[in-house]
Amino acid sequence: MKKILLCEDDNVLLKVMARSLKRVGFAIIALSSAEDVLQEDFSHLSLIIIDIGLPGMRGDELLKRLISKNIEIPIIIISGNSDVSLAVECMKNGAYNYLEKPFEENYLISSVIDAIGDNEIEATTNEYNYEYFSRSNEVNELTKIIKKIAGENISVFMYGESGSGKEFYAKEIYKSWHRPDVPFVSVNCPAIPDSLAESELFGHEKGSFTGADKLKIGKFEFANNGVLFLDEIGDLSLEIQAKLLRVLEEKEIERVGSNEKIKLNIQLISASSQDIKSLIAEGKFRSDLYYRLSDIELKVPPLKSRIEDIDFLVSHFISQYEKETGKLGKTFSESSLNILKSYDWPGNIRELRSTVRRMMILSKGNVVTPDDLSVGHFGSLCSHMDTSKKIARVSGQIQNQELELIRNSIKTQNGNLTKVSKDLGISRATLYRKIKKYGI
């Protein structure tokens, strides 16, 4: 188990951070002063996190002292100060990252995992899933909302491209019930034939129609007192939509062939990769049903809008492969990762997971190279490899444009790095590294 040293004089924040990191399997040493830190044995540590506003010796001074000892441990500085010059100074003095307070729990955890390196992580993910963490502002906003609605029995409608992780987030909402006895039932609506949809969803009595040779419990009844996830709900026929609306309004069902009413207590989560409002305009989806389904609307962003998570997700899927197969995974070269980042990922996270698993099997050596990606199924990625070579030839021009964008945003946002990162659509950690890289 990896050990992390936390040094924070705010006892409440110290306890909150320690609890969050313990949940994902890290051992924590919690201290409140620089003097205590300097007395520690650093040989057993994987990471040090220091608040800059410590009493006595400040965190930035402690950083210098630690770096002077030549300890080969990443150090993260946390601060309530968004002053760009302070962040840059800490990065120049050897800090691995600089986090501004307040920060979200998943941002803290993803920053810690990034600093330690996935190959060193032994943390269990029974409660947390690495796909839940992100450096993307869009994803972090989504997870904030999910935490707010935790335990609330309200209808949730999610929309996003196929493979972007809608069912994953539905399960995260389900987990917020914190009850192992609560059922989670997932229904793939396009897979249900129209003639059997009513029976599949609401059940039927024995003999209610030809072929009904025994009683069938429907998906709604299975999910009673729990969570029902209706994926691709836009594919349901108008007839079934009307019956579904009545069930939601009356909060009860009748099995086909029965007059007995069964009361329901269900949190309904529905999702679609189609534009439901366009379907409504075309008369293919009922507007009254849509309003019943969407007490809360959640947009799940596509992978192409969260490219900063590619490295992180690739490492996670390699770890998954190792756990499932018992085999040692392979790593991706920097040039291969750059190719993955240049690809549009129409299949989103599902396609990335499949790509990583294929490479674990098909790549020739222990390191996945661009040549490996260019074989067979990865021909489309190969075309992106050619694009990346063209980009490399004009990298100087791109870097100049990037530098100008960052400078202009810092000026426009009056040096507030949180606003700058949102303006540029990158994480704060990425912003700090670019500031350090360009010497801004």
Number of C-alpha atoms within 10 A of each C-alpha: 12 16 18 22 21 23 25 25 19 12 12 10 12 17 13 12 17 19 14 15 20 15 15 19 17 20 19 18 15 20 17 18 22 23 13 11 20 12 8 12 8 17 9 11 18 23 22 24 24 28 28 25 18 19 14 9 13 15 24 22 15 20 22 14 13 19 17 11 8 8 11 13 19 18 26 24 22 23 18 13 15 17 14 17 12 15 26 21 13 24 21 15 15 16 23 22 24 27 23 18 13 10 11 12 16 20 19 16 18 17 21 22 19 14 18 17 13 16 12 11 16 12 18 13 11 9 9 15 13 17 15 16 22 23 22 21 18 17 18 18 13 17 21 13 13 19 12 11 14 16 15 11 14 17 18 22 26 22 21 18 19 19 19 23 19 27 18 14 20 25 16 19 23 22 18 15 16 11 10 8 9 15 16 20 18 18 18 13 22 15 11 16 12 16 9 10 19 20 21 21 22 23 23 23 18 15 13 16 11 7 8 15 12 11 14 17 16 20 20 26 24 17 21 19 17 22 26 24 27 23 23 21 23 24 19 21 17 14 11 15 20 15 15 17 18 14 17 17 11 10 14 17 24 18 23 22 15 13 9 11 11 14 15 18 15 21 22 23 28 26 28 20 18 16 12 19 14 11 15 15 11 10 11 17 22 20 15 12 17 19 13 16 21 18 11 15 16 19 16 21 19 22 25 19 15 18 20 18 18 19 16 20 20 21 20 19 20 23 18 15 19 15 12 9 9 9 11 13 22 22 20 22 14 13 15 20 17 17 22 24 20 17 19 15 20 16 17 18 21 15 16 20 18 13 17 23 18 14 21 23 10 13 17 13 11 13 16 22 20 22 13 17 23 16 14 9 11 17 12 13 21 21 14 20 23 12 14 18 13 11 13 12 10 10 13 11 12 13 12 11 12 15 18 12 13 20 15 13 20 19 12 13 14 13 16 16 22 18 17 23 21 15 14 14 17 18 19 24 17 14 19 22 18 16 20 16 13 12 10 14
